[in-house]
């Protein structure tokens, strides 16, 4: 890939369903590559986290992204749910770090603002704008759309010279 061409993996972490979306950018053009979901199924927490890690490792191996964008966890009323979501997010970050990829993090507000122009947009609005921005034949599944939106947010931010989140330096997060 040339310098003007980048491949970004967006991840929408979830304990039951982790969405992923891969896009390529060429100058200001956004190109859809792939999207889908990693489902962790039932079972104990460790087995579910392992499913997420293995699923994302497969996605990274299959699509060879050069950078990763992960949605940040929001704090909700249920601390147990927030903690579980944080563990799924940590697992997603580990998959990227183990592959030697730089990781950027974005809040849902930042992602929605970047893609829809409204930080409080509904999921359906995000799906519709992702469809339009990537010229897809239909709306992607909600988790995949959120992951694609995260990748688009990262592509827009880096095009504008904004650098967010974590980076790799000599194999370590900085």
N, C-alpha and C positions, 0 to 999 in steps of 0.2 A: 504494500500500500504506500502511496505517495504521502508526502507531508500534508497535502491539502485533503487527504482522504483519511478518515478515522472511523473506527468501529467501536461502538459503545454498547455495553450491556447494562440495561436498567433492571433493578430488582425491587419488587414490592414484597417485603418479607411478611410471612404469616406462618403460624405454627401448623395450621391445617393445609393451607394453600399458599405457596410462594409463587408470585407471578414473575415472569422474566420477559424481557423484550430486547432484541438486538437491532440496532440501526447503524447505518453508515452515514457519514456526512462527507459531502464533497463540496468544498467551499460553503455556500449557504444552502445547498440542497440536502434534504433528508431522504434517505432511502431505507425502506423496510427490508430487514433481512429475515427475522424469525421472531416468534413469540409463543408463549404457552405458560403452563403451570407445572410446578413440582408439587405433587400431593404427598403428604407425609403419612397419611392413613391413620389407623388407630394404633394404640400401644403406649408403652411408657415414653416419657419425655426423651430419654437418651436415644431410643430407636427412631423417634420422629426427627430429631435433630440430625441423626446420621443420614436419614433419607433425604433431608434438605441438602446436606453437604454433598452427598453423592450425586444427587440430581443436578445441582449447580456445577459440580465438577464436569459432568457430562456435557452440559450446555457450553461451558467454557472451552472444552476440548473440541466440540463440534463446530463452534462458530468463531473461535479465536479472536475475542475482543481485545482491544488494546487498553481499555479503561472501563471502569465500573462505576455506576451511580446507584446509590442505595437510598431508599426513603427512610428518613429518621422516624423513630418511634414517638408516638404522641402518648401523653399520660391521660388515662381515662379513670373513671370512677372505681373500677375494679383493679386493685393493685396486683392481684394474681395474674390477670389477663395481660397487664402491662409488662410484668416480669417475663411471662412466657413469650410474648411478642419480642421483647428485648433479646431473649435467648435465640429465637429464630433469626433475628437481625444479625446478631453476633456470628451465628453460623454462616450466614450469607457473606458477611465480610471476610470470615476465615477462608471461605472457598476462593474468593478473589485474591486474598493475600498469599495463600498457598500457591496460587498460579503466578505470583509475582506481578500482579496488576495493581495499578494505583486505584484508590477508592475515594470517591467524593460522596458527601452526604447532603441531602436536601430535605427540608420539611415538606409536608403535604401542601402547606400554604405556598411555598416557593414553587413547587411543581405545578400546581393549579394556576398560579399567577403567570408562569412562563408559557403554559400551553393554552389556557383558556382566556387569560387576561383578567381573571377574577379568582382571588385566593380562596373564595368560599363557594366555588362552583360545585354542582352536583356531579356524582359519578357519571351520569348519562352525558353531561356536557363534556367531560373529559374524554369519554369514549368517542363521542362524535368528533371532537377536534383532533384526536389522534388519528381517527379514520381519514379526516380531510388532509391533515398535514402529511400523512404518509401515503395518500392516494390508495387506501385499502378498499376492497369491494364491499365490505361490511364492517360493522362495529366489532372490535375485538372483545373478548371476554373481559369482565371488569378487572380482574387481577392482572391480566396481561396488558390491558390498556393502561393501568396505573404504572406498570413497569416501563412500558414504552414511553409514557409521559415523563417518567423520571429520566430516561435516556435523552429525550428531547430537551428537557430542562438543562441537563448537563451540556449538551451540544450547544444550546443557545448561550449559556453562561460562559463557556470556554471561548466561543466565537467572539464574545464581547470582552474577553480578557479577564473574566472573573474566575478565580480559582477557589473552590470550596472543598472542605473536608480533608480527608487524610491522603497522604502521598507516601510512596515507597522511596526510601533512600538507603542504598546498600543493604537491601533485604529487610529493612525495618520501617515501621510506620513512623512518620514525622508529622 
